[in-house]
Amino acid sequence: MRILVLGGDGYLGWPTALHLSDCGHEVGIADNFARRQYDHEMGVGSLVPVYPLKVRTDAWEELTGRRIETYHGDLTDAEFTREMLATFRPDAVVHFAEQRSAPYSMIDRKHAVYTQQNNVLGTLNLLFALGESERDIHLVKLGTMGEYGTPNITIEEGWLTVEHNGRTDRVLYPKRPGSFYHLSKVHDSHNIEFACRTWGLRATDLNQGVVYGQETPQTARDARLATRFDYDAIFGTVLNRFVVQAVLGHPLTVYGSGRQTRGIIDIRDTVECIRLACENPAERGEFRVFNQMTESLSVQEIAETVVSCFPGQATIEHIANPRVEADEHYYRVTHTALTRLGLRPHLLCDTLIESMFAVVEQHRDRIDPDFFTPTVHWTSTANEMHRRHVDGVAGKNGHSHQLGESVLSPARG
Amino acid sequence: MRILVLGGDGYLGWPTALHLSDCGHEVGIADNFARRQYDHEMGVGSLVPVYPLKVRTDAWEELTGRRIETYHGDLTDAEFTREMLATFRPDAVVHFAEQRSAPYSMIDRKHAVYTQQNNVLGTLNLLFALGESERDIHLVKLGTMGEYGTPNITIEEGWLTVEHNGRTDRVLYPKRPGSFYHLSKVHDSHNIEFACRTWGLRATDLNQGVVYGQETPQTARDARLATRFDYDAIFGTVLNRFVVQAVLGHPLTVYGSGRQTRGIIDIRDTVECIRLACENPAERGEFRVFNQMTESLSVQEIAETVVSCFPGQATIEHIANPRVEADEHYYRVTHTALTRLGLRPHLLCDTLIESMFAVVEQHRDRIDPDFFTPTVHWTSTANEMHRRHVDGVAGKNGHSHQLGESVLSPARG
């Protein structure tokens, strides 16, 4: 199949592109490099050095003989989006190309508006590009489990059969998202469902849990193929941040009671889920939703798992929760569609976490523990991105500068 | 109370501002005059001449001694939005300031993206302006019954208690909107609910039915106080268009079978509902939803009502439905919240329709029947705005020019 990965330079887009290419698909990547730009804005970079996209795709071709076509542009540029589809002529479009951090979207008005503008209007342009050209192309869109919030009933896969006053209907699962980022994905889902219903597009919405891990069999083949690893309070996902804190001998900072429960998924399962979705497309006119997660754990349980696996001493510290979210809640999720298609989940086990300790240990001199501290408070409309930042100027010890350089030019690092 | 009406120069914003002012409230109006701009873009104007906002507010002051403050600007301009709130210091903000036509949003990519950008990001700026300044201000937001679509269960007022596998939850009512415009309102509702839950804002979302009528006791006092009356296939609501077709001796064009059922409301009830919402505010942190409609009728029934009231001959013609919507469906709506607050509905009766015939008769020389014909087809991603338009140049007989002039300068007409 010809598969175009939008946001293919990011944390998950890149390993997905390699996995699909490794499985024999013709893969293209589009990216506007926004994720690398956020590093500059925040003054923090990936723990693992990330090579420029050209270095990455050249290395992949050198190692495998497989070429990955690249497109540099932005989905909010309708002309770019339309021409890219016309040139690459994909069978499936995998859409990772969105701002993906909840805290980033909650910094202030500017970042909230940017997130919804970028995500919602970019996806809208993409829907029109599909509607205008080839309506048979399968859209595989990354959503998030955070769209659902924490309802008191089972979270079904995107649709819910409701009985009310003796009548029934199958409706889009009611959502209660927890940030302007999560909201942007809810908006996307509604727009996509409408496009399927009205134009006969085919789409799969993958509501993904919190991803952990940094390596896939493909990215592990060469340092130039590594994907990013974020540990900061804005882009770092919770388990990845805990592993970094453990290695540095810092307490693992749990927000609030830690009884908040979330769906999680191993990075190796993420890339496999996307392959399964692409190879088993939705029907024409179908808006299909999969819950892309493999198990549910509370934040406390995740922290305790990291502590118990860590070979040294590690402690847990509870800090005030900067988010507005339910502290204790029911959480039960249906996630059988992807296993029915063949997914064999990697559950959170010692093996993976131990391999992560090694990755972090290798790059420990690149860690700035100041970035562990959450600075974005949900109840405020004007937050600092980082406590050392003053009026956009990086902090006192030049740390950001050093990180910035290594992010920009890892090959010279 | 101090009440700021955003979009106060429009079809409903203007009569609402007058009604609130007449009831003794201190009223301010903000508008970017986008609605007048769409007239120029389409080459069609309001059937009833609409005077410039300054002429309108001056006339109101001359007649009543009551001043209405005006602000010219755009909600997508965050600075303007913030400063206006800081200057006017409202107790309630009534938010009509959105692109409000479903067909307009379905013309093509540009109009869809404009609609969602304008509506969603404008409202997001407004939420931040409230969150940053005075979180006690009551937001009264205009939504639409079209957000719900036509579910097979009763449409409740915004929230639904769901039982699933023996557990229950109160969730946002699941929506299935029918155009990019309706979707923009669904996105707004989600954003507003989040802001109430997270920042403690207070909001009322008014899901309004299809409005009909052109006069309220206030607008009828002077020609300079008239509100607009759209009969074209893009901005004209269905009953208003039928009345114009009847007066002109044209068949009333019903889309498809006409069995599509919709909630409707008299313009005099609209302005009263908004007064009731303002004077009975939502609690802090509450996201309250009212279904602002008074009765449900099928399009065929609306057409038949107009035919039976019309003193002359009138016929009904069924044309292919340009929209993608259910032809025949269940439709039952709960709409008791506003009557509980004191609304005494005007149901669709001969009196109102007959007064509308008179209004249309008075301006019949301004009607261009070419604009009755729908040109925007839901299944297409690239529609013409009007069949006479070629590459943005107005048509053969100069009609648009004549209309354009009378819209711009009705005082000279």
Boltz contact constraints between the chains, C-beta under 6 A:
constraints:
  - contact:
      token1: [A, 78]
      token2: [B, 109]
      max_distance: 6.0
  - contact:
      token1: [A, 109]
      token2: [B, 78]
      max_distance: 6.0
  - contact:
      token1: [A, 109]
      token2: [B, 128]
      max_distance: 6.0
  - contact:
      token1: [A, 113]
      token2: [B, 121]
      max_distance: 6.0
  - contact:
      token1: [A, 113]
      token2: [B, 124]
      max_distance: 6.0
  - contact:
      token1: [A, 121]
      token2: [B, 113]
      max_distance: 6.0
  - contact:
      token1: [A, 124]
      token2: [B, 113]
      max_distance: 6.0
  - contact:
      token1: [A, 128]
      token2: [B, 109]
      max_distance: 6.0
  - contact:
      token1: [A, 128]
      token2: [B, 381]
      max_distance: 6.0
  - contact:
      token1: [A, 131]
      token2: [B, 381]
      max_distance: 6.0
  - contact:
      token1: [A, 132]
      token2: [B, 381]
      max_distance: 6.0
  - contact:
      token1: [A, 151]
      token2: [B, 169]
      max_distance: 6.0
  - contact:
      token1: [A, 152]
      token2: [B, 167]
      max_distance: 6.0
  - contact:
      token1: [A, 152]
      token2: [B, 169]
      max_distance: 6.0
  - contact:
      token1: [A, 153]
      token2: [B, 164]
      max_distance: 6.0
  - contact:
      token1: [A, 153]
      token2: [B, 167]
      max_distance: 6.0
  - contact:
      token1: [A, 153]
      token2: [B, 169]
      max_distance: 6.0
  - contact:
      token1: [A, 154]
      token2: [B, 165]
      max_distance: 6.0
  - contact:
      token1: [A, 162]
      token2: [B, 162]
      max_distance: 6.0
  - contact:
      token1: [A, 164]
      token2: [B, 153]
      max_distance: 6.0
  - contact:
      token1: [A, 165]
      token2: [B, 154]
      max_distance: 6.0
  - contact:
      token1: [A, 167]
      token2: [B, 152]
      max_distance: 6.0
  - contact:
      token1: [A, 167]
      token2: [B, 153]
      max_distance: 6.0
  - contact:
      token1: [A, 169]
      token2: [B, 151]
      max_distance: 6.0
  - contact:
      token1: [A, 169]
      token2: [B, 152]
      max_distance: 6.0
  - contact:
      token1: [A, 169]
      token2: [B, 153]
      max_distance: 6.0
  - contact:
      token1: [A, 171]
      token2: [B, 174]
      max_distance: 6.0
  - contact:
      token1: [A, 172]
      token2: [B, 174]
      max_distance: 6.0
  - contact:
      token1: [A, 174]
      token2: [B, 171]
      max_distance: 6.0
  - contact:
      token1: [A, 174]
      token2: [B, 172]
      max_distance: 6.0
  - contact:
      token1: [A, 174]
      token2: [B, 174]
      max_distance: 6.0
  - contact:
      token1: [A, 183]
      token2: [B, 190]
      max_distance: 6.0
  - contact:
      token1: [A, 183]
      token2: [B, 191]
      max_distance: 6.0
  - contact:
      token1: [A, 183]
      token2: [B, 194]
      max_distance: 6.0
  - contact:
      token1: [A, 186]
      token2: [B, 190]
      max_distance: 6.0
  - contact:
      token1: [A, 187]
      token2: [B, 187]
      max_distance: 6.0
  - contact:
      token1: [A, 190]
      token2: [B, 183]
      max_distance: 6.0
  - contact:
      token1: [A, 190]
      token2: [B, 186]
      max_distance: 6.0
  - contact:
      token1: [A, 191]
      token2: [B, 183]
      max_distance: 6.0
  - contact:
      token1: [A, 194]
      token2: [B, 183]
      max_distance: 6.0
  - contact:
      token1: [A, 198]
      token2: [B, 324]
      max_distance: 6.0
  - contact:
      token1: [A, 198]
      token2: [B, 378]
      max_distance: 6.0
  - contact:
      token1: [A, 324]
      token2: [B, 198]
      max_distance: 6.0
  - contact:
      token1: [A, 378]
      token2: [B, 198]
      max_distance: 6.0
  - contact:
      token1: [A, 381]
      token2: [B, 128]
      max_distance: 6.0
  - contact:
      token1: [A, 381]
      token2: [B, 131]
      max_distance: 6.0
  - contact:
      token1: [A, 381]
      token2: [B, 132]
      max_distance: 6.0
